[in-house]
């Protein structure tokens, strides 16, 4: 069950990922794993928000890497 008091990440996640030559397939796989883990471990609306946030982060990375216009 998801806790409503989850800590907020305050760092800069993109810079360490920039030199990794990530491709669309990496984001697709990461999101599949992430969503599967969330579904296995948690339930409820807060968990849906967590998945939506992960999708948003993935899209921001895609945009920053020129994979999404």
Secondary structure, DSSP 8 states (H G I E B T S, - for coil): ---TT-----S--HHHHHTT---HHHHHHHHHHHHHHHHHH--SHHHHHHHHHHHHHHHHHHHHTTS--
